[in-house]
């Protein structure tokens, strides 16, 4: 459970994770060095220097006790000058034990502890003066005030090591970011080319970067070439077979035309025409798929043109645009083959319904095209079967004069998938008939 919660806060991208792996040891090492440095310089060094200072103060107090017969105690000035201290006797006791000691003043805290260890509680501290410390010690019912430079009890410029360490760390992190970005560029490019290939686009790509990344790029290029050759060979073979079948079908049609016009002859002619339509549909699809290039298309203009063209044959078709940001949006499409796929869906809807609504919406990661009709719809158990080639559902949509050859939805699904999208069937929430939902990734 804790590991799952931790993963939510970890970077998701390789760049962020690599920087974290690089940055974490640096921060950890700096923290250890910082703690060790604080303990060494602000505690041990300061304590040693404070001990030396305490011995000097004890020497002064000892001499002050010996020469108490001098009422003015002028010897204190000479004695203090010998040690570089500003000494004077005051009669009033300070109000505060420790004055203006900052919470992060580690050397000051070490000095206070050392003085208390040497003189007990009869000592007072004032840190309010800039770069100076005032120490007040109780001596013979009077108070000896000692003012001295702060440098006497702390190391000179102790922060320089910390500043240098932080500066070098920032420099190393910056260099790591620059180098890492250059190393990740080939991986990012490979991901972009792979995603584009999944959408039916073949972008130019030259392997670069480290040996492992080059190997992955070369493997992708080889895989893409094999897939493209396989698709091309399959399309050419099926196109050739379909083309060759047109000749015997034409002969059959001519032979049937010469026979007596009976019900049996009409049924046979209908079967031949159905086969002819099937071959024509597949030939057009195969030819367009093999030759059409991907272009940037505005989905609003594209669908408006499609709906306007269908209004002549089906007046009850309408277009609903839910996101006005699509006015300036363009997506990569093979326009003719995609239009033919949508036309197959519209023809199917117009054959079984009296009203069609084409919905267009823009989501964060994909474009949504939804076509609803008010026909009988298709049972949920038959949705998968309806998308298979040569599938005609007699129960959900009666096999009458409107029945096609069973390739419309199958070709539409194949076209949408070649663009990297998906096509699903469902029940229309508004019209009650069939809902065809198409998603195209952006």
MARDODREN-803249 format. One record per residue: y, z, x negated of N, C-alpha, C in turn; residue in one letter. Coordinates in steps of 0.001 Angstrom, whole numbers, padded with zeros to 6 digits, always signed. Layout:
YZXYZXYZXA ...
//
This chain:
-001208+000000-000835+000000+000000+000000+001257+000000-000869X +001258+000846-001934+002416+000920-002824+002608-000386-003575X +001477-001017-003981+001567-002297-004691+002145-003361-003779X +001756-003358-002511+002289-004329-001552+003784-004143-001370X +004240-002911-001281+005675-002651-001152+006420-003071-002412X +005806-002861-003571+006445-003248-004828+006596-004758-004925X +005619-005510-004425+005680-006972-004488+006855-007532-003697X +007275-006812-002660+008397-007284-001850+009692-007333-002642X +009809-006499-003660+011044-006433-004443+010952-007209-005755X +009784-007732-006073+009632-008518-007290+010116-009945-007064X +010624-010603-008100+011056-012007-007951+009880-012891-007552X +010157-013893-006727+009114-014799-006266+008985-016038-007150X +010060-016393-007836+010037-017586-008667+009582-017244-010081X +009024-018255-010757+008539-018073-012121+009672-017694-013063X +010856-018277-012850+011999-017977-013709+012353-016497-013630X +012459-015969-012415+012801-014561-012242+011744-013630-012804X +010478-013975-012612+009402-013116-013116+009353-013124-014647X +009587-014299-015246+009577-014373-016705+010735-013573-017295X +011911-013690-016675+013063-012910-017136+012781-011415-017001X +012121-011036-015912+011781-009620-015722+010816-009145-016805X +009817-009971-017134+008864-009617-018191+009577-009483-019530X +010558-010334-019771+011298-010288-021028+012309-009144-021042X +012928-008892-019893+014012-007915-019835+013504-006479-019800X +012378-006255-019145+011873-004889-018984+011607-004199-020324X +010907-004843-021284+010710-004157-022580+012017-003884-023314X +012987-004811-023203+014271-004596-023880+014971-003363-023316X +015008-003271-021994+015651-002113-021362+014908-000832-021714X +013585-000903-021730+012791+000286-022061+013044+000730-023499X +013060-000234-024427+013315+000099-025839+014717+000669-026005X +015693+000059-025330+017063+000567-025421+017162+001984-024873X +016450+002257-023793+016483+003605-023221+015903+004626-024199X +014780+004258-024834+014162+005166-025808+015086+005385-027000X +015662+004297-027522+016579+004412-028662+017808+005222-028277X +018308+004996-027061+019491+005723-026603+019217+007220-026539X +018054+007582-025985+017706+009003-025888+017538+009613-027281X +016837+008870-028160+016642+009368-029525+017965+009477-030264X +018855+008519-030043+020160+008534-030706+021000+009703-030214X +020974+009924-028908+021726+011050-028345+021227+012364-028944X +019893+012488-028994+019331+013729-029526+019649+013891-031009X +019606+012782-031756+019824+012850-033209+021283+013104-033551X +022181+012310-032996+023579+012368-033404+024389+013400-032617X +024125+013484-031324+024960+014356-030506+024415+015771-030418X +023227+015996-030884+022674+017343-030864+022441+017864-032284X +021607+017157-033037+021282+017655-034373+022465+017554-035336X +023070+016362-035421+024199+016196-036340+025354+017097-035939X +025675+017102-034643+026774+017951-034176+026469+019426-034405X +025209+019807-034176+024834+021211-034392+024973+021596-035859X +024557+020709-036758+024688+020998-038191+026152+021126-038604X +026978+020198-038151+028397+020253-038493+029057+021470-037855X +028587+021829-036655+029145+023014-035990+028755+024292-036725X +027531+024323-037275+027113+025487-038067+028001+025664-039296X +028286+024559-039968+029178+024621-041132+030553+025126-040726X +031024+024603-039578+032324+025044-039077+032289+026533-038740X +031168+026993-038170+031044+028416-037821+031103+029305-039069X +030488+028855-040161+030551+029628-041405+031992+029746-041906X +032745+028665-041776+034148+028691-042190+034943+029671-041330X +034688+029645-040031+035396+030558-039125+035025+032011-039436X +033758+032259-039730+033335+033620-040090+034045+034093-041357X +034210+033186-042301+034912+033532-043535+036365+033898-043243X +036980+033135-042349+038372+033423-041981+038471+034783-041299X +037555+035046-040353+037584+036322-039633+037350+037493-040592X +036474+037316-041559+036195+038370-042532+037440+038719-043334X +038162+037687-043791+039387+037921-044538+040477+038488-043648X +040468+038084-042399+041477+038609-041476+041275+040104-041268X +040020+040560-041221+039743+041984-041051+040134+042785-042289X +039945+042190-043450+040290+042889-044697+041791+043111-044804X +042574+042138-044386+044019+042199-044586+044751+042500-043290X +044199+043370-042476+044868+043734-041235+046104+044589-041463X +046333+045118-042722+047522+045929-042998+048793+045104-042953X +048698+043814-043068+049865+042927-042980+050188+042707-041514X +051286+043203-041033+051568+043099-039594+051798+041660-039146X +052341+040810-039979+052634+039438-039546+051439+038504-039747X +050476+038958-040589+049268+038172-040837+049595+036737-041224X +050554+036588-042146+050925+035245-042577+049805+034584-043394X +048921+035420-043907+047836+034855-044716+046956+033904-043903X +046945+034063-042553+046136+033183-041709+046555+031729-041851X +047859+031509-041976+048328+030123-042096+047831+029497-043398X +047902+030325-044486+047426+029803-045769+045912+029619-045762X +045215+030560-045129+043757+030481-045066+043299+029304-044215X +043988+029106-043104+043652+027970-042245+043935+026652-042917X +045042+026609-043687+045378+025365-044383+044318+024994-045396X +043680+026006-046024+042627+025720-046992+041448+024991-046356X +041181+025273-045088+040054+024644-044376+040498+023511-043443X +041781+023198-043456+042275+022140-042580+042327+022551-041129X +042633+023837-040861+042666+024363-039501+044059+024868-039170X +044367+024838-037886+045625+025390-037394+045308+026741-036756X +045703+027849-037414+045351+029197-036964+046580+029952-036483X +046347+030754-035460+047388+031683-035024+046753+032761-034156X +047463+033893-034085+046980+035029-033306+047693+035050-031963X +046923+035187-030885+047498+035261-029537+047048+036569-028903X +047876+037067-028020+047578+038349-027382+046855+038207-026052X +047047+037066-025406+046491+036882-024062+045109+036224-024125X +044238+036700-023274+042894+036137-023156+042936+034870-022297X +042277+033790-022717+042256+032555-021901+041638+032807-020536X +042120+032041-019541+041623+032210-018173+040207+031663-017988X +039902+030570-018677+038604+029919-018506+037772+030046-019765X +036473+030202-019556+035551+030255-020688+035484+028894-021391X +035310+027850-020604+035260+026480-021125+036196+025627-020277X +037132+024964-020908+038143+024204-020194+038015+022708-020513X +037931+021903-019432+037952+020429-019528+036829+019859-020404X +035634+020401-020256+034475+019817-020947+033833+018782-020027X +033818+017521-020470+033288+016435-019644+031768+016542-019543X +031229+016074-018419+029788+016181-018186+028979+015338-019160X +029590+014241-019671+028896+013375-020625+029309+013652-022079X +029997+014744-022306+030421+015103-023665+029279+015864-024342X +028314+015116-024873+027128+015736-025459+027460+016503-026740X +028330+015928-027572+028702+016627-028806+029462+017909-028494X +030312+017886-027458+031035+019093-027057+030093+020181-026594X +029064+019803-025824+028091+020789-025355+027309+021385-026526X +026944+020532-027489+026229+021042-028666+027103+022009-029461X +028395+021699-029564+029329+022581-030278+029456+023928-029574X +029567+023898-028232+029678+025140-027462+028448+026016-027685X +027264+025421-027626+026031+026202-027812+025963+026821-029211X +026378+026053-030220+026342+026569-031597+027310+027733-031773X +028509+027621-031232+029505+028689-031357+029062+029952-030628X +028477+029785-029459+028011+030956-028710+026871+031640-029460X +026003+030829-030082+024905+031415-030870+025430+032212-032064X +026562+031807-032624+027115+032473-033808+028050+033625-033462X +028788+033510-032359+029821+034515-032043+029590+035222-030712X +028513+034889-030016+028266+035525-028737+029217+035024-027662X +029455+035864-026668+030309+035472-025551+031796+035678-025815X +032145+036237-026982+033562+036499-027277+034239+035253-027830X +034008+034134-027201+034577+032872-027666+034941+032019-026452X +036071+031282-026590+036569+030444-025501+036865+029046-026058X +036743+028034-025182+036869+026648-025629+037866+025902-024745X +038651+025040-025380+039613+024204-024657+039495+022770-025204X +039031+021844-024338+038852+020438-024737+039914+019526-024120X +041011+020101-023663+042013+019311-022943+042865+018443-023865X +042994+018811-025144+043829+018043-026067+043078+016807-026566X +043822+015723-026771+043230+014463-027203+042773+014555-028658X +041479+014310-028886+040873+014296-030220+041005+015634-030949X +041265+016696-030200+041348+018022-030811+040643+019032-029923X +040163+020103-030560+039499+021185-029840+040189+022493-030210X +040429+023302-029199+041014+024626-029427+039943+025677-029164X +039720+026519-030170+038707+027563-030097+039399+028925-030176X +039110+029805-029242+039704+031145-029212+038585+032174-029367X +038727+033046-030417+037698+034047-030707+038330+035437-030674X +037637+036348-030044+038118+037730-029958+037873+038444-031288X +038994+038961-031894+038922+039660-033185+039795+040921-033100X +039166+042094-033199+039912+043360-033246+040927+043480-032115X +040423+043275-030888+041231+043411-029677+042374+042407-029620X +042344+041453-030514+043278+040331-030458+042457+039039-030412X +043180+037952-030297+042492+036670-030144+042997+035697-031197X +042046+035156-031940+042362+034180-032975+042180+032773-032397X +043273+032026-032385+043235+030659-031837+043129+029658-032993X +042093+028819-032919+041838+027828-033969+041878+026437-033342X +042768+025596-033830+042856+024209-033366+042496+023285-034527X +041596+022351-034269+041108+021484-035345+040753+020103-034777X +040682+019087-035621+040309+017741-035151+038860+017708-034673X +038629+016953-033652+037274+016846-033095+036294+016223-034096X +036824+015408-035012+035960+014746-035995+035265+015741-036906X +035743+017009-036957+035123+018015-037817+033698+018362-037376X +033414+018185-036098+032103+018634-035600+031280+017498-034978X +031713+016247-035083+030949+015128-034519+030950+013967-035490X +029904+013134-035399+029783+011980-036284+030872+010965-035967X +031336+010282-037003+032388+009278-036825+031817+008018-036167X +032492+007562-035092+032124+006332-034370+030630+006273-034034X +030108+007249-033335+028671+007227-033032+028290+006148-032026X +029270+005641-031291+028979+004654-030253+028745+003259-030803X +029063+003031-032069+028964+001677-032610+027537+001142-032555X +026566+001982-032858+025175+001547-032804+024773+001149-031387X +025201+001959-030399+024870+001644-029010+025523+000344-028567X +026801+000160-028918+027505-001074-028546+026842-002281-029186X +026499-002156-030469+025840-003258-031170+024481-003569-030551X +023754-002537-030183+022437-002724-029588+022540-003427-028231X +023501-003014-027404+023702-003654-026103+024150-005104-026273X +025044-005348-027222+025530-006710-027465+024390-007634-027895X +023566-007170-028829+022433-007984-029290+021448-008230-028149X +021227-007231-027310+020311-007394-026174+020832-008439-025195X +022129-008379-024892+022723-009375-023992+022605-010771-024587X +022837-010879-025893+022714-012176-026567+021283-012699-026487X +020303-011827-026699+018902-012237-026625+018519-012678-025218X +018986-011939-024212+018695-012308-022824+019323-013655-022487X +020547-013883-022943+021213-015163-022695+020435-016318-023331X +020020-016132-024588+019235-017175-025256+017901-017396-024546X +017288-016317-024075+016015-016446-023358+016192-017225-022064X +017296-016976-021353+017557-017698-020103+017728-019187-020371X +018500-019524-021405+018727-020939-021733+017413-021628-022101X +016636-020991-022974+015363-021586-023402+014389-021683-022236X +014340-020639-021415+013404-020625-020293+013750-021690-019262X +015033-021897-019012+015435-022949-018067+014969-024318-018557X +015118-024571-019836+014667-025852-020378+013153-026003-020268X +012427-024887-020415+010978-024947-020301+010517-025135-018859X +011306-024632-017907+010916-024718-016497+011341-026024-015840X +012263-026756-016446+012715-028017-015855+011565-028995-015611X +010662-029221-016588+009543-030137-016314+008641-029661-015184X +008441-028339-015071+007608-027812-013986+008282-028044-012641X +009604-027792-012582+010352-028027-011344+010328-029500-010962X +010492-030369-011960+010457-031807-011701+009089-032237-011194X +008034-031691-011780+006678-031999-011327+006472-031560-009882X +007009-030397-009520+006901-029915-008139+007652-030835-007181X +008846-031296-007583+009623-032200-006731+008900-033527-006520X +008335-034068-007600+007618-035344-007491+006371-035180-006629X +005669-034059-006774+004474-033804-005964+004827-033682-004486X +005912-032960-004199+006345-032816-002805+006762-034156-002222X +007474-034958-003017+007885-036280-002544+006678-037169-002280X +005660-037078-003123+004449-037885-002916+003745-037473-001630X +003784-036180-001312+003208-035724-000054+003958-036233+001160X +005229-036629+000963+006034-037192+002048+006023-038715+002055X +005151-039314+001247+005057-040764+001228+005993-041444+000257X +006644-040688-000626+007559-041268-001603+006923-041213-002987X +007146-042267-003755+006609-042333-005106+007768-042375-006094X +008134-041216-006628+009257-041113-007554+008785-041309-008992X +009689-041821-009819+009370-041984-011227+009286-040611-011900X +008300-040477-012756+008094-039187-013421+007510-039428-014802X +008130-038805-015802+007650-038882-017174+007347-037473-017652X +006102-037198-018038+005755-035843-018485+006587-035414-019690X +007040-034177-019663+007833-033622-020758+007578-032124-020829X +008186-031484-021827+008024-030042-021977+006898-029690-022932X +006324-028521-022737+005255-028047-023610+003980-028859-023400X +003017-028647-024275+001776-029426-024215+001034-029192-022906X +001020-027939-022421+000322-027642-021173+000996-028316-019985X +002334-028302-019965+003066-028934-018864+002894-030451-018914X +002900-031027-020111+002665-032470-020246+001275-032844-019737X +000302-032002-020043-001059-032258-019583-001135-032238-018057X -000459-031256-017438-000437-031187-015972+000277-032398-015379X +001392-032828-016007+002115-034004-015529+001288-035269-015637X +000583-035439-016751-000269-036620-016921-001412-036617-015909X -001978-035437-015645-003049-035337-014648-002540-035699-013259X -001302-035292-012940-000732-035642-011638-000523-037154-011516X +000001-037769-012576+000231-039218-012535-001088-039962-012339X -002135-039533-013056-003444-040170-012900-003984-039978-011489X -003828-038773-010944-004294-038504-009586-003530-039344-008575X -002205-039428-008737-001398-040225-007812-001794-041697-007861X -002048-042205-009047-002453-043608-009178-003787-043855-008483X -004732-042929-008641-006036-043094-007985-005897-043068-006469X -005077-042145-005962-004886-042058-004509-004218-043325-003983X -003195-043808-004690-002506-045022-004245-003438-046226-004263X -004273-046336-005301-005231-047449-005352-006250-047350-004223X -006701-046122-003958-007677-045933-002890-007083-046303-001535X -005843-045868-001283-005182-046206-000017-004972-047707+000093X -004542-048312-001008-004302-049757-000992-005597-050528-000750X -006679-050130-001415-007958-050812-001222-008474-050637+000199X -008331-049415+000738-008789-049179+002109-007989-050002+003096X -006664-050026+002909-005804-050782+003821-006100-052273+003743X -006263-052790+002516-006549-054214+002360-007894-054587+002970X -008887-053720+002780-010206-054014+003330-010184-054026+004857X -009593-052984+005448-009537-052920+006906-008658-054017+007478X -007575-054327+006763-006712-055410+007222-007446-056743+007170X -008230-056943+006093-008995-058188+005984-010056-058298+007057X -010766-057182+007313-011787-057194+008362-011156-057469+009723X -010042-056813+009989-009364-057020+011274-008894-058458+011421X -008384-059008+010332-007900-060396+010382-009058-061368+010605X -010179-061119+009936-011329-062017+010090-011929-061934+011482X -011811-060790+012142-012364-060642+013490-011551-061380+014544X -010335-061750+014229-009503-062434+015217-010062-063819+015542X -010673-064480+014571-011209-065831+014810-012355-065818+015818X -013391-064989+015646-014443-064977+016680-013945-064480+018035X -012969-063584+018034-012428-063132+019318-011713-064268+020035X -011009-065067+019264-010334-066221+019874-011357-067191+020456X -012469-067394+019747-013525-068266+020263-014120-067705+021546X -014324-066393+021572-014856-065769+022783-013910-065955+023961X -012607-065801+023710-011631-065973+024785-011655-067406+025314X -011757-068363+024403-011818-069762+024836-013098-070042+025611X -014200-069458+025155-015474-069665+025856-015438-069047+027243X -014859-067856+027354-014766-067197+028659-013833-067940+029597X -012816-068572+029021-011885-069329+029861-012546-070544+030485X -013587-071068+029827-014287-072244+030354-015341-071883+031385X -015707-070590+031458-016711-070164+032423-016111-070018+033816X -017001-069855+034772-016560-069687+036160-015841-068343+036304X -014772-068339+037080-013936-067150+037254-014613-066163+038198X -015422-065275+037638-016127-064259+038419-015689-062871+037957X -016130-061846+038689-015786-060464+038305-016367-060110+036938X -017563-060583+036688-018191-060312+035402-017420-060971+034266X -016931-062198+034515-016152-062903+033493-014835-062179+033221X -014201-061680+034291-012938-060949+034128-013131-059672+033311X -014227-058964+033576-014488-057736+032818-014710-058036+031338X -015434-059117+031081-015664-059503+029689-014358-059906+029009X -013503-060634+029757-012219-061050+029191-011320-059844+028922X -011389-058840+029814-010606-057613+029584-011065-056893+028317X -012370-056869+028101-012885-056237+026880-012429-056978+025630X -012441-058315+025708-011998-059108+024562-010511-058882+024304X -009723-058848+025369-008281-058595+025210-008020-057200+024641X -008852-056239+025064-008710-054884+024528-008993-054862+023030X -010029-055562+022620-010333-055644+021192-009227-056368+020434X -008671-057420+021062-007584-058154+020429-006356-057261+020238X -006042-056466+021247-004900-055549+021147-005135-054510+020060X -006370-054038+019982-006708-053058+018955-006506-053632+017557X -006971-054836+017341-006825-055468+016032-005366-055752+015710X -004619-056232+016712-003198-056519+016482-002437-055254+016107X -002732-054163+016829-002043-052899+016546-002357-052411+015137X -003614-052512+014754-003974-052038+013423-003403-052934+012334X -003378-054251+012558-002829-055167+011557-001348-054912+011324X -000610-054703+012416+000821-054424+012278+001035-053114+011532X +000242-052102+011875+000356-050802+011209+000025-050908+009721X -001075-051584+009392-001491-051702+007994-000482-052490+007181X +000065-053548+007767+001037-054371+007043+002319-053591+006767X +002801-052867+007763+004039-052100+007601+003851-050957+006614X +002708-050275+006696+002442-049140+005809+002383-049576+004354X +001884-050766+004120+001700-051220+002745+002985-051734+002119X +003945-052187+002942+005121-052871+002386+006428-052113+002555X +006544-051238+003543+007844-050628+003843+008187-049534+002840X +009433-049539+002397+009946-048531+001484+010657-047424+002259X +010760-046263+001641+011441-045126+002257+012949-045265+002102X +013685-045019+003184+015144-045058+003163+015693-043802+003830X +016966-043502+003564+017630-042360+004195+018138-042768+005565X +017730-042021+006579+018027-042379+007969+018661-041183+008660X +019713-041449+009448+020294-040406+010290+019442-040265+011548X +018851-039094+011811+017922-038960+012939+018577-039175+014295X +019858-038837+014442+020530-039027+015731+020681-040511+016035X +021190-041262+015071+021350-042710+015271+019993-043363+015512X +018995-042925+014774+017651-043492+014889+017080-043279+016292X +017156-042053+016808+016585-041755+018126+017428-042325+019258X +018743-042366+019085+019588-042980+020122+019239-044450+020301X +019027-045132+019198+018655-046543+019275+017293-046714+019949X +016345-045829+019628+015012-045907+020224+015057-045625+021722X +015806-044598+022129+015903-044255+023554+016620-045352+024325X +017689-045906+023754+018427-046987+024417+017532-048197+024629X +016706-048522+023659+015806-049674+023788+014775-049449+024895X +014329-048215+025078+013314-047924+026092+013894-047742+027489X +015207-047543+027598+015821-047351+028917+015690-048585+029803X +015581-049752+029195+015456-050972+029994+014146-050988+030773X +013071-050497+030129+011769-050479+030784+011491-049145+031471X +012158-048090+031013+011897-046762+031564+013223-046010+031667X +013918-046147+032797+015271-045563+032932+015294-044037+032842X +014182-043366+033193+014173-041901+033228+013836-041274+031872X +014296-041879+030815+014129-041307+029484+015483-040826+028980X +015520-039665+028367+016789-039089+027905+016592-038436+026539X +017718-038222+025857+017714-037614+024526+018552-036347+024553X +017999-035246+024054+018716-033977+023957+018811-033566+022487X +020042-033383+022023+020289-032983+020635+020752-031531+020645X +019993-030652+020021+020288-029221+020065+021154-028745+018905X +021207-029494+017826+021980-029089+016646+022934-030208+016274X +024241-029961+016435+025247-030982+016149+025427-031227+014647X +024874-030346+013813+024975-030562+012366+024200-031790+011907X +023387-032341+012805+022602-033523+012465+023444-034781+012388X +024725-034696+012798+025581-035888+012769+025722-036447+011359X +025707-035563+010362+025902-036000+008984+024639-035791+008141X +023504-035564+008814+022257-035311+008098+021432-036584+007995X +020870-036827+006815+019982-037968+006619+018676-037480+006005X +017572-038070+006484+016255-037688+005989+015524-038940+005516X +014645-038808+004525+013894-039977+004044+012789-040371+005022X +012830-041616+005494+011844-042128+006445+011494-043569+006110X +010254-043939+006439+009923-045362+006517+010200-045754+007966X +011375-046293+008177+011967-046378+009509+011117-047162+010503X +010637-048325+010115+009910-049175+011065+008596-048541+011500X +007842-048037+010530+006553-047457+010884+006726-046160+011670X +007786-045399+011369+008036-044164+012114+008507-044483+013534X +009317-045517+013670+009756-045931+015012+008566-046398+015839X +007639-047110+015211+006458-047573+015947+005592-046395+016372X +005516-045362+015548+004741-044177+015918+005349-043484+017133X +006679-043314+017131+007338-042704+018294+007227-043599+019518X +007264-044909+019309+007140-045836+020432+005762-045715+021081X +004732-045514+020267+003389-045303+020821+003351-044063+021706X +004025-042997+021263+004051-041761+022053+004826-041970+023347X +005956-042668+023267+006763-042929+024466+006006-043830+025435X +005324-044850+024924+004528-045723+025798+003439-044932+026497X +002816-044030+025774+001776-043191+026358+002351-042289+027450X +003549-041709+027186+004185-040831+028171+004648-041608+029394X +005192-042808+029200+005686-043603+030330+004553-044116+031201X +003343-044236+030634+002209-044716+031411+001683-043660+032369X +001905-042385+032056+001317-041326+032867+002353-040388+033476X +003625-040600+033205+004661-039738+033757+005820-040543+034301X +006703-039853+035019+007882-040509+035595+009174-040090+034902X +009086-039136+033995+010282-038660+033294+009909-038287+031860X +010783-038668+030928+010552-038385+029505+011824-037791+028913X +011670-036733+028132+012794-036118+027427+012440-036053+025939X +013319-036642+025121+013158-036597+023667+014121-035540+023127X +013584-034472+022528+014395-033375+021990+014478-033486+020467X +015679-033222+019947+015909-033263+018502+016586-031966+018080X +016017-031306+017085+016578-030033+016617+016391-029928+015105X +017290-029183+014487+017256-028991+013034+016970-027531+012731X +015921-027294+011968+015583-025949+011519+015865-025824+010027X +015625-024648+009498+015987-024390+008104+015206-025273+007138X +013915-025461+007408+013065-026190+006468+012494-027488+007025X +012736-027784+008287+012144-028999+008842+012977-029531+010007X +012738-030816+010309+013355-031482+011460+012328-031512+012583X +012758-031167+013785+011852-031105+014934+012183-032215+015924X +011173-033030+016238+011266-034040+017300+010189-033706+018321X +010605-033473+019556+009660-033092+020607+009825-034026+021799X +008725-034620+022221+008735-035568+023342+007945-034953+024486X +008618-034721+025626+008005-034116+026811+007943-035138+027939X +006875-035047+028740+006788-035865+029957+006289-035002+031102X +006374-035535+032322+005957-034784+033513+004651-035307+034085X +003812-035890+033225+002527-036408+033679+001495-035311+033862X +000214-035737+033889-000873-034781+034098-001153-033936+032864X -000727-034440+031715-000976-033701+030483-002412-033827+030010X -002733-033104+028974-004080-033097+028391-004539-031654+028277X -005781-031415+028633-006326-030066+028544-006298-029574+027092X -005994-028300+026874-005929-027775+025500-007205-028012+024697X -008350-027996+025372-009617-028205+024660-009764-029630+024148X -008946-030552+024674-009040-031957+024273-007909-032391+023340X -007064-031461+022919-005919-031841+022079-006373-032448+020753X -007365-031848+020123-007838-032368+018834-008505-033720+019017X -009309-033844+020074-010000-035116+020321-009019-036235+020628X -007895-035909+021285-006919-036939+021653-006254-037556+020433X -006253-036847+019320-005612-037352+018106-006562-038151+017224X -007831-038230+017619-008793-038996+016835-008713-040482+017189X -009026-041364+016238-008968-042811+016516-009945-043218+017614X -009504-044184+018435-010312-044790+019498-010763-043761+020528X -009935-042721+020707-010265-041679+021676-009481-041917+022955X -010230-042040+024091-009593-042187+025405-010190-041133+026326X -009338-040251+026803-009794-039098+027577-009813-039452+029053X -011020-039683+029585-011144-040097+030978-010790-038969+031935X -011054-037729+031539-010831-036625+032466-009363-036271+032579X -008662-036198+031464-007280-035748+031498-006326-036860+031870X -006603-038047+031399-005761-039189+031740-006701-040302+032175X -006667-040610+033450-007637-041528+034028-007619-042867+033318X -008795-043392+033105-008917-044667+032416-008652-045773+033426X -007412-046200+033488-007015-047234+034427-006359-048359+033666X -005484-049062+034335-004840-050196+033685-003897-049761+032568X -003534-048486+032569-002640-048003+031518-003387-047638+030242X -004699-047510+030317-005441-047045+029145-005334-048045+028012X -005075-047512+026809-004973-048378+025636-006290-048414+024895X -006161-048610+023600-007365-048723+022780-007670-047417+022057X -006848-046402+022261-007110-045102+021656-006612-044951+020240X -005628-045769+019850-005083-045682+018497-003653-045159+018458X -002997-045061+019625-001574-044710+019656-001274-043374+019002X -001906-042300+019496-001658-040967+018942-002230-040830+017534X -003346-041496+017282-003947-041430+015950-003042-042062+014902X -002474-043231+015218-001547-043888+014291-000285-043048+014121X +000191-042457+015227+001380-041606+015149+001126-040403+014240X -000049-039785+014380-000396-038641+013535-000470-039046+012067X -001093-040185+011794-001210-040653+010412+000161-040952+009820X +001049-041525+010629+002403-041837+010159+003183-040564+009843X +003105-039595+010742+003827-038334+010530+003294-037617+009290X +001993-037598+009114+001416-036941+007941+001782-037659+006652X +001930-038984+006709+002338-039720+005511+003766-039381+005104X +004544-038804+006030+005900-038329+005724+005908-036844+005355X +004724-036252+005223+004630-034844+004861+004767-033897+006036X +004786-034448+007263+004973-033615+008447+003680-033362+009191X +003819-032965+010456+002651-032659+011278+002954-032993+012732X +001898-033316+013477+002017-033647+014900+001015-032806+015665X +001490-032115+016685+000623-031292+017522+000899-031578+018988X -000116-031308+019815+000001-031505+021259+000043-030155+021956X +000660-030142+023129+000743-028928+023917+001216-029244+025325X +001496-028193+026064+001992-028360+027428+003502-028213+027434X +004186-029148+028089+005642-029118+028131+006125-027906+028918X +006971-027061+028333+007458-025883+029059+008483-026225+030137X +009082-027403+030065+010131-027780+031021+009641-028759+032082X +008834-029746+031676+008388-030779+032617+006956-030573+033082X +006187-029774+032384+004832-029462+032818+003771-030439+032375X +004167-031540+031745+003197-032530+031285+002814-032313+029831X +002675-033416+029109+002282-033342+027707+003503-033121+026821X +003338-032284+025820+004372-032061+024808+003827-032520+023462X +004538-033460+022838+004181-033930+021502+005233-033390+020541X +004812-032509+019657+005732-031847+018725+005538-032424+017328X +006627-032950+016758+006596-033560+015430+007546-032784+014523X +007045-032359+013374+007886-031671+012387+007885-032484+011097X +009092-032722+010570+009268-033454+009317+009978-032524+008337X +009377-032208+007194+010035-031306+006235+011289-031931+005652X +012283-031091+005371+013549-031576+004819+013482-031626+003298X 
//
